[in-house]
Amino acid sequence: LFSAPWEGLGGPSLSVVATGLCGFLYSVVVLRRALRQRDYKPVLEDWIWHAALPILAYAAFVYAGFELWRRSIDAPFIIGGATLLLVFIGIHNAWDTVTYVATDRSRRREHAARRAPTPEPTP
């Protein structure tokens, strides 16, 4: 985005704001769906990594886009920090999902094995 041959900072700042707004709105949709679902009760870590941190990162994009338009020297650092935060969120959430699926499958197998009737020994 920043290596494109822009003639000024209006285009990049608008792009950063638009990215931030879209991501922020999507994060709010995810939060609303998490509040409505009943299959899993999220714990504090889930709220932090799946709701609060993404909303914070996308809000930082919106703020940085306006700061870029004002030619603030801090804007690229805010954008870089928010981008790095989103990378860490993605890594954490992918690892968290894989771990949950693996342990849940293992737990289901153990539960099914306990419920299965034991074969009677043959004489």
C-alpha angles and dihedrals in degrees: 000000000000095000092060114110097256117175091217142349096276095087097046093043091050090049092051092048091048091049090049094048093048092047092045092051091047090050090052090051090051090049092051091049091049090052092051101045119094104187096085131025108220118223126214092272090055092051091049098047100034101037119011101043096045090048089049093049094049092045087054089055091054091048092045092050091057091044090051089053088053088050094242114173090220095062098086090048092051091048091048092048093048091048092050090048090054090050091052091046090052093049093047095046093047091050091045092051095048091048092049093049093047095048093042091054091048091049091050092050092051091048092049091048091053092050095047114100114253113239116246115243115255118237 
